Each structure stands twice: as structure tokens, then as C-alpha cells.
Amino acid sequence: MSKNHNAAEFVPLFKTMSLSDSKAAEAAKSPKSASILKELIESNSSISQGVEEKQASLIVALASSLSKAGAVGTEERTYIVVKILDGSLKSVDQVAAAVKYTESHTAPLDDAEFDKECGVGFSIEPAQIVAHVKTYLTSNPSVTSWANLGATISGVKSTAEVRWASPVEIKNAVEKVFLETFGPKQAVQPKSKEPKKEASVAKKVVTELTSSRKPVFEEGFLGALHKPGRNPQILPYLRDQHLSATGGNVWTRFPPEPNGFLHIGHSKAIFVNFGYAAHHSGKCYLRYDDTNPEKEEGVYFESILEMVRWLGYEPWKITYSSDYFDELYQLAVELIKKDKAYVCHCTQEEVKQDRGEKKGLPRPCAHRDRPVAESLEEFEAMKNGKYKPKEAFLRMKQDLTDGNPQMWDLTAYRVLDAPHHRTGDKWRIYPTYDFTHCLVDSFENISHSLCTTEFIASRQSYDWLCDALEVYKPRQSEYGRLNLEGTLMSKRKIQTLVQEKFVNGWDDPRLYTLIALRRRGVPPGAIISFVSTLGVSTAPSNIEISRFEQSVRQFLENTAARLLMVMRPLKVTLENLPEDYLEWIEKPLHPKVPELGTTSIPLTRTIYIEVDDFRLEDSKDYFRLAPGKTVGLFQAPWPITCTAHKIDTITGQVTELVCKAENDGKAKKPKAFIQWVAEHAPSGSPVRIDETRIFHRLFKSDKPPSDFRSDINPDSLEVVRTVVAEIGFLPLSKRLLIDSRKEAKARTDKATKENVQASAEDDTPHATADQLVGNECVRFQGLRVAYFGLDKDSRIAALDEPVDAKAERRQGDYIVLNRIVSLKEDSGKTS
């Protein structure tokens, strides 16, 4: 920065064009572009009178482009300004093209030619972009995998047909075509200058996941599933009725019990059911299996829908098993009339003895051969409240000679003395899962009833009941469930952890419930990517936590912004800089993802570095800061050399360093760079984080024992209260929340419009944008530290204020960060 350039003098003028304080200050940093921007404002009164925020940003971009361009006359500059103000030029890319055009063309300019060269009035539909991408792939046979994604996006952007399309729409179109062509994105092995001594988790993942390019829905278990209508029926017309209702399309359902919060294992079921239907242009229900009012709570219904939508899926229709209580009751009566069900009054102990207690073939219940009329009368008595719970059951009369226990007269109805959340006190009897599930699948014309392998034995009773009642019979198919080692999936055991205060609720980030992973900051896309790369087969997936975390890292690598951050600050005074020294440094939010934009940070006489980045004793294999040693500062224009240090006489700890800024241009390039943040109260630097929560494994072993309390890690939660971050944190947080809320609203509006099944009169929980957006959407990488997300306990007033309000810390704010996942280098810093 020029020593004669006083950026502060420009700020009041720049603010007249509706720029915020921070944007005005940023625009004033560069002497040349600030001077040009000043001329543009002073020569055009309509600018100084205030313009729209977006137009103001484009005029700033114009000044920046002109500062780097050749000679562009005053008349040509005015022409571009007018084009911005009348809405012809709408993007920074168009403004850059306009400057380039006027470098070689002088006034009077040809309007038609200018508009063509700068994309004015350009319009293209997303479907057209997708078609163009497909054409591009056809003409570029060298594009063979996801490894070519970046080059393909750049190549497509450079073609004339989509030159002025939205970069985001181009990226989305390319990814859509790649997904259709190459299947889910595979892990990419990072390049390394030196081979590692031991195979890393990432390398192991790459080896396992790059064996197939076929979409997961077209291979293995899912690829072998039957075509709609190929599931045999006891009566031919049932198949015809089913195909007429579905149009021959795939119809699936995700049927959770609303008696607890979903966990990571459920993400696989969601992915399989919603994903398989979507892949085949079909439909997927979200169906609550609400047949046990004793264990169901409203919070679970809300959370299940929230998690499905958070993972990126929209139910075609939201239904409840209780929607069909009347029909189920009538079919139970019909089953009795067919002499295929009877009312039993045995005690639970007697039932166990009759069923052989799993030690052999069962014996008939004493009530099995009671007359049909008597069972009908007793079933009516059950319905009317004559019996208390466990005094009477309706049991199906199946096949006691079969070797499958699921054919040993399962219970169809039981008495429960509990009001239902939807039907109130209407019913005293409630159907069981074994009676309800297959019949509701039938009612809803499910083509593929997909479930996990613990239900294999239930397939026989599933088929038996549909055939016994002569209704359409869906085909049940079973896949292996997903388990993560080193954690618990059991609702009962997690409930124990919550009740006994080992964790702070079901959303404690040390758990692997979906609400806990969301709160921790894990992106929903990372979970779906993780599940998709595992594949789907009949074998269970027992996955190490480290593999899941590696998948999250890979997802965040190219999506999360990077900010300077210091966990345990050590003060550094740069002795050769004046007290009022201030230099603004513009830095990218991600060196490889320019779409994320840039931010500006101050560099002053006082900065803070990480305590671990300095030590008193130097050595040949140590490259960070030590007495007399020089080290670089990330993004800073010059390195620093340690000249002195201060030590606390009581603790013996280093409390402050005195360093020299090597700003004379003579310093050699340092061997190492460290992170830092500057002290600059006027800009709010640094941002002080009230709590940073570091989560370690909750259990000591990969397979917690039955007495899991004894295996709990007492140091699973670490809270750090000294963290400071660069000032880019708050503007980034606000932008991420605003963008996420816009996306959520768009998704919600689309879902509400398309969900023609829902009506204003029913009690179906309708989509809300709030279900998709929370503080956790603020994610970033603390450079050389870890990936972090904003916790729901945070209170930051600026994030809920209007878009044009300044994002700065206020009195009463409280900032809490969660570590999402460590960096690959977390095992130890490179010296």
C-alpha cells in the first residue's frame, strides 16, 4: 500500500453510493482503483445520490477492472456506468467484458455489438445447460471420471453457448451429468511429494471406493431389484390395479417409528428409499409407523421430517399408519372370518411356553381353535374396552409346522390403555408392526418395500398376510444396515446416556444421532456422500469412525472457506512498526475456490500467534518461530524475526514476543508460515470466541461392551475459551446464513407447490424453511487447526439483522464453535 494513500479519506464518499462501512473501506484500499472509483462517482451524480447495493458493487468492480486495463476514455467509462445503472450489466464477469471491449472500441459504441460481447439480455434454461454439457462430454472423450470435473466446468464455461450462464448453474449442470454418467463422486487421493510410511485412512478409502463407476442404484443389491409389477400376486388383477395406480413407476417409503431420534444408520435407509425412487423417477412416502402410542412423542415426528428434509429429500406424501386404522380393523375382522385369526387370552409366560421359547417347534395355543363367531365377539369386546392390556390379543393363525418363528401365530392386535396423538381415545386396540406394515405397504401401492436384513424372517409372514387377505402384495427386499464402530445406535442405550447426564441431550455432538451430527456442523451432503460410497448390499456395513470423518473432511475440503484462527494466543509486538501502523490485506476465502470470494484483514503492530508456534529451544528439524529465527505469516506481505521475549516469573511461561517485521524487501522466503490475527479495535479484530468445543470419542473402545458406562471416555469434551479469529468470520457467517435461508425458502416453496397430495384441511406437517437452516450452516476451516461450525447456543445479533446491516460483534453476543472434524495433519503439526 502506498505510504501517501489515506484510505480513510475515500470511505465517506464511497458510502454515498450505498456501500456498507466494511465494503467502502475495502474499496478504498487500493490507491489506483480508489482514485478511479472517486472519479466515477464525482462525474456521475446519480451514483453519489445512492444506487442499489448490487449496482454499487458492480461499480466498484468496474473501478477495479479499469485500474488493471489499458486506456479507456471518459465517454466509454460513462457508457459502462449507464449500462450498470439501467440493469443491462448484472455481473462482475459482464463488467470485466465491458472494460475489455472498450479497450479496443471508442465512442460512439455499437449497442448491439456491445450487448452481444457482454452477454446483455442473455437467457438460458437449466435444461439447456445440461444438454450442452452432454454435448461437450460427447465431443471430449478424454473426460472419463470425476477427476475431470474442474477441467470440464472450465471448458463448458469457455464455450460461447453458455458463456454468460450463471457459474453456479453451470457447476450444478456438470455435476448432474457427471452423476448420471459416472455415478456418485469417488474419493480423490491427495497428491504427496513423499510417500507415507503407513497407508493413511484416505488412501484406504480411495482404494475401496474407486472400483466401480456405476451409479449405486444400478449395481449390486439395488441393481438386482425387480422391475415394478414383476412381484407375483395371488390374483392377477391385483397386479393390474397396482400398475394402474403407479403408472408402472417405482414407489418406495421410509417408515420410521416416531419413538426416538434418527441416527446415522437411518441415513442409509433414507438414502436407499428416497434415492432409489428418485433415480427411477418414482415417488417416496414418509410414513410414520405410529401404532404404539405409549412410546410416541410429537418431538420425534417433527425431528424425523426435519432430518429427512435436512438430508436433501422431499417426501412425495407424508402419511401415518394411523391413517389406515379403520381399514386395518376391517381387515382384521375379515381375517377372523376366514378363520385365519383368533383372540387369545394367554399370559405372556404361556405364550413363550407355547412358542417353545425358541428351543423347538411350538404347540397350539389353547384358544387357537375357538369358533370364528366367538373370536369375532371377543375382538369386538377388545375394541370396546372390556379387557385391560395383556388380557387379550388377536393372533394370526399361521403355520406352526414351519421352521420360521415369524410364522408361529404372531400377534395382530393388542389392548393399550393410552390415547393416540392423532385418533385420541377412539381406539382401545392397536395393530402391531407385523400386521400393519405389509398392509399399509399394500394400501399405498409400494413397488419396493426396502428394509434391513433383520426383517428377512418377517418376509414370509409379510407375504402370508397379504395373500391371506387377497390384497396387493409388495415385494420386501432386505439390505445390510449401517453401523459405526465406537458409538451406540440403540435408542434405549442413548436414552440412558442422556438421562444419566453422560451427554447433554440427544443432540450432543459426541453422539451419532442425526440431530447431533447436524449440530456439530457435519454437512448433510457429506453424510449422503459417505453413505453412497459405501454401496448397498445384503452384508452389514460396520464402519470405523475414522472413515466417516475422512469422508467429512473430503467434502469440506472444497466447500468450506478458510479463515485465520489462533486457538491459544501468544502476543507479538512488531517493534519496528509505528504504533498506528495499519495495512489492509485482501485474501481469498479459499485458494482453490474463487467462487467463495475474498475478505480483508488488518495487519498492525500487535498480532497474536499460536503458543505452539514458538519455542525457546531451536533445532535443525524445527522451522517455526524461536529466538533469532524468521518465519512467514500466512497471507502477510513479509516475514517476522523474533528478537526478544517476556517470561512470567511465577509460571515460567512465555507471555509475549518482540519481533521485527522484515519489510525492507531483503528477507529470504521463509521455510515455514504460521497463522496469526491482528489487534485492531476499530475493525473488531480479532473476533474473540467465547467457547470452542472440541469433541473426542465418547467411548474408549471400538465396540463398547454391554456395560457401556465403564467404557466412557471422561475426557470426551474439551472446551477452549481463548480462541481468536480474523474479522472475516462475522461477515462470512452472515452471508452463509442469508444464502442458506434463501436456498431453504426456494426448496420449501418448490416442495409445497409440488406436494399436491397435501391439503390445507389435513394435519400433515407442512414444509418449513426453518427445518433446513440453523447456525450449523456456518462452517469454515480454521487454517491449520480444524473445521468448525457455529453452535446453536451462539447469540450473534448481527446475523438476524437486515442484509445491509454491518456484521460486527455487539454487547451481549456469545459465540460458540464446535469442531466438526480435525484436519488430516491433526496427529501433529509439521515442524
N, C-alpha and C positions, 0 to 999 in steps of 0.2 A: 504494500500500500504506500502511496506517495506520502512523504512527510508533510507536504503542503496541502494535502487534501483533507478537509474537515467534513467528514460525512454528516455530522450532526446538523450542519447548516442547510443541507438539502431536505432533511426529513419533513419540516413543516410544509414546504412546497409540495412534496410528493404526497403528503397526506390529503391535500386538497382534491386529489383525484380518487378519493375513497379507498386509499390503501390503509391497512392497519399499521399500527406503530412498528410492529416487527417487520412487515413487508416493506414499509417505507425505509426502514433502517437498512434492510438487506439491499434494496435497490440503490441506496446511497453509497454502498461500499466501494464499488469500482469507480475510480475518478473519471475514466473516459465515458462509460455508459451513463453515469450520473449526470455528466455535463450534457450529453445528448438528450437525455430524458428531460432535463431542465429546459433545453431549447424547444423540445416538442410541446411541453406544457405552456410555455410563455408565448409560443407562436399560434396556439390554438385555444381560444378562450373556452370552448365547450369542454375541454379536458379539465381545466382548472375549476370549472363550476361543478365538477363531480360527475363521474360516469359509473356504470355498473362495475362491480368488483372484478368480474371476469374480463371486461374490456380494459380495465386498469392494468390487470396482469399482462394482457397482450401488448399493451403499450410499453410496459417495462421490458417485455421480451423483444419488442421492436428496437428499443434503445440498445439492448444488449447485442442484437444481431448487427445493427448499424455500426457498433463500436468495433466489430470484427470484420466488417465488409470494406470494399473499396469505396470510391467516391459515389455517393448517392445524393443528388441535388435536393434542394429545399422543396421544390414543387413535387418531386417524386415522393418525398417523405410525407408531405401533406396528403398526397393521394392515398398512401397506405393507411394513414391515420383515419381518413374518411371511411375507407373500406372496413376498418375495425369498428368504427362507431356505428356504421349502418348495418352491422351484423354479417357482412359478406365474409370476412375472415374470422373464423371461430376457434382456431387452434394455433398453438405455438409453431407447429410444423408449417401451417399455411403462411404465417407471418415470415418465417425464415425463407420460404419460397418466394414471397413477395419481394423481400430485400434482394434476393439473388436475381430476380427478374429485372428489378430497377437498376442493378449494377450495369446491365448491358442494354437497357432501354431508357430513353429520355422522354420527357413530356413533349407533346400530348401522347398519353399511353392508349393503346388499343384495348378497350374494355373487354371485348370478347376474348382476345388472346390472353390478357392478364387473368381473367377468370378461369380459363382453361388450364393455364400453367400453375395456378394457385389453388385449384380444386374448389372454387366458389360454386355453390349450388350442387355439389356432388352428393349423390344419394345412392345407397345400395342396401339391399336386404341381407340379413344374416345367412339366409339360404343360398343367396347368390355367392357370398364369400365362400361358403362350404363347397359349392360346386366348383369354384375357381381353384380352391385348394386341391380338390380331387384331380382336376386337370393338371395342376402343377406337379403332383406326385406321379401322374402317368408319364409326363414328359421328362421326369427326373428319376430314372431308375436307381440312381445311387442312394436315394432315400430308402433305407431298409429297416430302420428301427427308431425307437425313441431317442437314440443318441444323436439323431439328425434334427431334433426338434428346433433348437435355436437357429440353425442354418436355414431350416425350412421357413420359419417365421420371417427371418430377414429376407429370404428370397421372394416370398409371397408379397411382402411389403413393398419390395422394389419394382413389382410389376405394375404396369400402367392401369390395369383394370381395377385394382384395389388401392392405388396409391394414396387416396385420401380417406380410406375407410378408417374407422376407429381402431387404434392399435390393440385395444382390449378385445374388440370383436374379431380381429384377425387372429389373435392369440387363441381365443376360445374356439374359433373355427378349426384352426390347425390341430388343436388338442382333441377336438371332437373327431376329426377324420383319423388322427393317429390312433385314438381309442378303438375306432371301428376297424382299422386296418391291422394294427399291431397288438391289440389287447391292452390291458392295464399297463401303466408305466412301470417299467422294471427299475430296480435299484441300479445306480451307476457307481462303479468303483472309483474312488478318488485317485487321482494321479499322485505318485510319490517318487521323490528323487532317489530315495534309498529304500531297499526292501526292508520290511519289518521283520524282526526276529521271530515274532509269533503271528499267526494268522489272526487278523482283527475280526471283530464281530461283523463289521461292514463287509469284509471280504467273504466271510462265511455266508452272509445273506445274499451277496451278489451271486455266488456260486449256485446257491439253491434256487434263486428266483429267475435266472436268465435261461432256463432250459426250454421254455416254451413261449411262443409269441401269440398263440391262440387266445382269444378272449376267454376268461374263466367260465363264462356261461355257455361256451361251445365245446368244452373239453371235460374229460373225467366224469364225475358223478352227474353234474348238471348237463353235460353234453349228451349223456346217455338217457336222459329222461324221455318219457313217451310224448308223442305229439298229442295235442288236445283232441279228445274224442276216441283215443286208442285204448282208454281204460275200459275193460269189459264190464257189461251190465247184465243183471239178471233178466231184464226185459229190454228188448231192442229199442222200444220207443223212448226209454229214459235217456239214451244217448242222443237221440234226435232232438229231444226237448232241451237238453243241455247245450248242444251246439247251436241251437236256435237262439238261446238266451245269450251266449257268449260270442256269437259270430265266429266260432272256431278259434278264438284267441286264448292266450294264457291268462288265467285268473288265479291269483295266489292270495294268501292272507298272512298277516303277522298277528298271532293270537295270545298276547301275554296275559298272565293273571295279574290283576291290579292289587296285589298284596305285598308289594315291595318295589324298590327302585331297580331299574335295569342296570346290569353290569357289562363289562367289556365282552363277555361271552354272548350277550344278546345282540351286540353289534353285528356278529356274524349272521344271526337269524334275520336281522333287519336287512343286511346286505343281500343275503340269499333270496329272501322273499320279494322285497321291493326291486332288487336289481334284476332278478330273473324275469319278472313281469315286464319291467321297463325295457330290457334287452329285446324282448319279443313283442314290443308294442302292446303289452297287455295291461292288466289292472291289478292293483293290490289293495286289499282291505286292511285297515287297522281294526281288529276285532278284540274287544276286551272280554276275556273269559270270566265274567263276573257271576259265578254260580255259588260262591261261598261268602255270603255277607258278613260272616263272623270275622273275616280277616281282611276285608277290603276297606280302603280309605280313599277319600276324594283326592288327597295329595298325590296318590300313586297314579290315578287316572290322568291328572294334569301333567305329571312328570313324564309319563310314558309318551304322550303325544308330543311334549316338548322335545324329548330326546330323539324321537323319530324325525321330527322336522329339523332339529339342530344338525342331525347327520346328513341332511340334504334331501330327504324324501317327503313326498306329499301323498297321504293316503287318498285313494280314489273315493273311498267311503269309510266313515267311522261307524262301526256297529258294535253291538253288545250281545253276548249270548242271551241276556235277559230280554232282548227284543223279541225272542222266539219262545218265551216261557209258555205261552198259550199253545203254540203249535207242538212244542215238546211234550206238554202234558197230554194232548190229544193222541200223540203217537205212543206215549206210554200206555194209555188206555187201549189203543189198538194192539199193542204188543201183548197185553194181558189177554185180550180177546182171542188172539192167535195161539194162546196157551204157551207163549214164549217169555212170560214174566210172571212172577208171583210175589206176594207180600210175605216177608219173613219177620219173625219176632225173636230170633235167636239173639243171645248176648254176643258181644264181641269175642269172648273166650270160646263160645260154642262155634262161632263161625270159623275161628282159627283151627279148632279141632276138626271141623268138617272139611276144611281145606287141606288137612294133613300137615298143617304148619310147615309147608314147603318141604316135607320129607317123603312125599309119595302122592299117589292119586287120591283125590278127595272122595268123601262119601256124601250122599244126597242129604240136603237139609230136611229137617222134619216137616217143613211146610211146602216142600217143592211140588208135591202132587195135590195140593189143595184145589178144589174146584175153581174154575175160571170165575164164576159168579161171586164166590167168596172173596177171591183176590180183588175183584172189581170193587166190592163193597168195602173191603179193608183199605184199599188205596184211596177211596173217597173219604174214608174216616181219617186217614193220614192227612189228607188235604184240608179237612175241616177242623183240624186241631185236636182230635181225640187223643193222639199219642204225643208223648214227650220225646225229645231227642234220644236216640239209641233204643227206643222201644219198638220201632217198626221200620222196615226197609222194603223198597221194591227192588227185587233182584231179577236179573235176566236169566232165563232158563237156557243155558248154552250147552256145552258138551263136556261132561265130567270125565269122559274117557280120553279126552285129548291130553296130550302131554304138556300143553301150554297153559300155565296158570291163568292167563288172561281169558281163558275160555271156561273158567270154573265159576260160573254164575256170579258175575260182577254186580255190584250194586248200581242201580239206575237212579233211584231217588232216596233221599233221607230226610228226616224231620230236623229242622233247625229253628231254634227259638230266637230269631234275630231279624229285625227289619232290614229290607233291602234298600240300597241307596236310590234305586230308580222305581221299584214297584211297591215300596213301603211295606205295609202289613198285609198285602193281598195274598201272599203265599206263606204257607207253613212248611211246605216241602220244596226242596230244591234238587235239580238234576245234578248228577256227578259229571266229571270230565269224561268218563268212559261212555256215558250216554249222550252227552251234549255235543262233544267235539265233531264226531263224524256227521251227525245230523245237521248241525249248523253249516258245516262244510258243504253238505248236500243242498241245503236251502239256498246258499249263496253261490251255487254253481262253481265251486272251486275246481279248477282243472288239475292243479298240482298241490297236494297237501304236503308241504315240506316241513319236516321236523327232525330232531336229533335222534341218534341211534338208541337212546334209552327207551324209545317208543316202538322199537322193532316188534317186540312181542305183542304190542297193542294193535298192530296192523290186522291181525286175524280177527280180533273182536270188532274192530272198526268195520271190516268188510262184512262180518256176520250180521251186525245190527242193520246196516243199510239194506242187505239182501232180505233179512227177516221182515222188514217193513216195506220192501219193494219200492225203495226210493233210489234216486240217482246216487251212484257210488263213486266218489272221487278216488283218486289213487294216492295213497300215502307212500312217500319215499323218504328215507332217512339218511342223513349225513352226519359226520362226526362233529361233535361240539368243540368249541374253542375254550381252552383253559390256559391261564397264565400261571407259571410257576412262581412261588414266592409270595403268593397272596391268597385270599379267600374269596370264593364265589357264593358260598352258602348264605342265603338271606338270614337264616337263623343265627349263624355264627357272626355275621356282620352286625346283626341286631345286638348281640352280646357285646361286641366291641364298642358299640355306641352307648348302650345302657350302662356299661361299667367304666365309661369315660376313658377308654384306651385311645379313642379318637374323638374328634369334635364334630360328630354328626355324620350322616350318610354322605355328605359332600366333602368330607375331609379329604384333601388332595393325596393323602397317603393310601387311600382306598382305590379300588379299580371299578367302582360304580361309574356309570357314565356321567352323572352329575358331579362326581368328584374329579373326573378327568377334565370335564368342561371347566370347572372352577380353577383347576390347576393351570389351565391355559392351553391344553392339548387341542390343536385344531381338529374339527370334525373330519376334514379331508384327509388328515394324517391317519385317523382311525380306519376310514374306508379304504385308503391305500394299503394300509397294513393288512387288513382282512383279505383284500383282493389278491395280494401277492402270495398269501398262504395257500390259495386254491381251495377247492371243496371236494372232499372225498368221504368215504364211509369211516375212515380212521379218525380218531380224535386228534386234535392239534394241541399238543402240550408244549407251549412256547415259553422260552426264557424271557424274563422281564427286560433283559439287556437287548434282546432282539426287537422288542416292541419300541424301546427307547431309541434304538438306532433308526427305526423307521420314522419316528417323530422327528429326529434330527435331520434326516434326509429331506423330509417335507418342509421343514422350517428353513433349511439352508438357502433356498432361492425364493423364499416368500417373506421372510421377516427382515425388517430394517435393522441396521446395526448402529448402536449408539455407544459413545464413550461412557464408561462407568467404572467407578472405583469402590470396591467393597469395604476396605479398611484404609481410610485415607491417611496419608503422611504429607504434611505441609511442606511446600518447596517455595523458597523465595529466590527469584532471579535477580541477583544483586546488581547486575549491570543495566537493568531496565529502569526507567523513571517510575515514580510512584503512580502516575496517571497513565501509564502505558496501556494502550488498548488497540488490538488488531482483531478484525473480524475475519474468520476463516470459513469459507464455503466448502462443505464436504458432502459427498454423496451419501445417501442413506444406505446404499448397498453398491459396492464397486462393480458388481456384475449385473445389476438390475436397475438400469437407469429410469425405468418407469416409476420407481419408488420416489424419485425426486432427490432434492438436496436440502440441506439445512445449514444454518450459520451458527458458529460458536465463537465466543470471545477468547482471546489469549491475552493474559495480563501478567503483571509482575508476580502475582501469587497463584500458584497452581497446587493441585493435590495429585499425588500418585499413589499406587498401591504399596502398602507397607512391605509386602513380599518382593517388590521390585527394587529394593535396596538392601544391601547388607554391608557390614563393616569390613569383612574379610573377603578380598578378591581372590580369584583363581583363574587359571587358563581356560577352564571349561565353563566359566560364568560370564555372560555377556550383558547383563543388566547393570543397574547403577551401583557404584561403590565409590569410596573416596578417591578423587582424582580421575574418575572414569567418565567417559562420554557415552550418552545413549540418546536415541532418537525418540521423539514424541509422535505418536500416530497423528497424521494429518497436519502437523505443525510444520512451519517453513524451515526450522533449524533445530539442531540437537542441543542438549544441555550437558554441562560438565559439573560434577559435584566438587565444590571447593571447601565446604565445611559442614559440620552437623552439630546438632544440640542433643544432649542426653539428659533424661530425668535422673537426678542424683539418687532418688529413692528406688525407683524401679529398674534403673539401668537401661530403659528403653529409649530408642532414638525418637525424638519428638518433632524435629524439624530439620530440613536440609537447606543449605545455602548453595545455590548453583549459579553458573554463568551461562547466559544464553549465547550460543555460538552463532551470532547473527551477522558476522562480518564477511560471510561467504567463503571463508577459508577452511572450514571444518570438513573433514572427510565423511563420507557416508558411513553412518554408524552400523555396527553389526546387529544391533537389536533395537526394537522400538517398543515403547511401553504406553499404556493408556494413561489418560490424565483428564482432569477437568479444571477450569479456571475459577478463581474467585472474582465475581463481578456483580455486586449487589444491584446496580441499576437494571440489569437484564434478568435478574433472578438466578444467576449462575453461582454455584451449582444448585441443581434441584436435589434437596435432601429427602431421602426415602425414609419414612418413619419405621417401617418394618419390611424386611426381606426374609421370606420364609423359604428355607432350604429343606426339601423333603428327602429323607433317606428311606431305605426299605423298612417296612413296618415289622417284618419277620426276619429272623436270623437265617433260617434255612429255606431252601427252595421248595420243600414240601412240609409245611407246618404240620406238626403232629396233632392227634385228636385233642390233646391238652394244649391247644394253641396259645393259651395265655403264657405258658412257660417259655414260648419261643419269641415273644415280642421284644423288639429292639428298643431299649429305653432311650436311645438317642436318635430316634427316627425323625424328630423335628428340631431344626436349628433355626433360631431367629437372630438375624443380624440387624442392628439398629444404627449402623454407621455409614450406610451406603449413600453415595452421591452420584448423580448422573448429569450429563450435559443438558443444556436448556432445550435441546430438540425434543426431549421426552414429552413435554406437555402439548406442544403443537401436534406432534405425531399422534399422541393419544386421542386428541380431539378429532383429528382427521380420520383416524381409523374408526372411531365410534360413529362419526357422521356418515362415512361411506358404508359402514355395516348396516346402519339404520335405513339408509336409502335402499340398499340391496334387500334387506328384510321386508321393507314395505312393498317393494316390487314383487317379491316372491309371494307375499301374503295376498296382494291384490290378484295376482295371477291364479293362485290356488283357490281363492274364494270365487273367482269368476268361472273357473273350470269345474269346480265341485258342484255339478248340477244335482247331485244326489241330496245334498244338504238343503234344508228348508228353514225358513225363519221360525216355523212353529215347533220344530223338534228341539230336543235338548242336547244335540250333538255339540261337543266343544268346538267352536269355530277357530280358524287360524288367527293368530295374533302375531304381529311383528316382534313384540316383546319376547316371545318364546325363542327367537333366534339370536337376540343381541343382548349381551351383558358386558361387564368390564373385561371379561376374559378375551374379547376380540382385540384388545390392545396387547400385542405381542411384539417382542423385539429381541435382538441378540445384544447382550452387554458384551462389547468387544473383548475377546479373550477371557470371558467369565462364564457365561451360560446363556440359555434362552429364558426369558422371563415373560410373565403375563400379569396383568393388573387384577388384583383380587377383589371380590365383591364387597369386602369390608372397607374399601377405599372410599373416601369422600373428597371429591375434587369439583368445586363449584363451577369452574370454567367449562368443564366437559358437558354440562347440561345447559349452558347459556347459548344464545343465538350464534349462528355460524360466524358472523363477523366480529363477535366478541373476542378479546385477546385471551389467549390461553396462557394464563400465568397463575402461580400459586397464590391463594388467598388465606386470610386468617381463618382457622377452623378446618382447613383441608387436612386430610390424613391419607397418606399414600402407602399402600401395602402391595408388595410384589410377591409373586410366587415363582420359584424356579420351576420351569416346565421340564427341562431336561438339561443335563450338563453338556459341555462340548466334548468332542472326541478326545481332546487333549486334557480332559479333566483329571486323568490319573496323575498328572504332574506337568507343570509348565516347562517349556523348553528353555533351557538356560541361555 
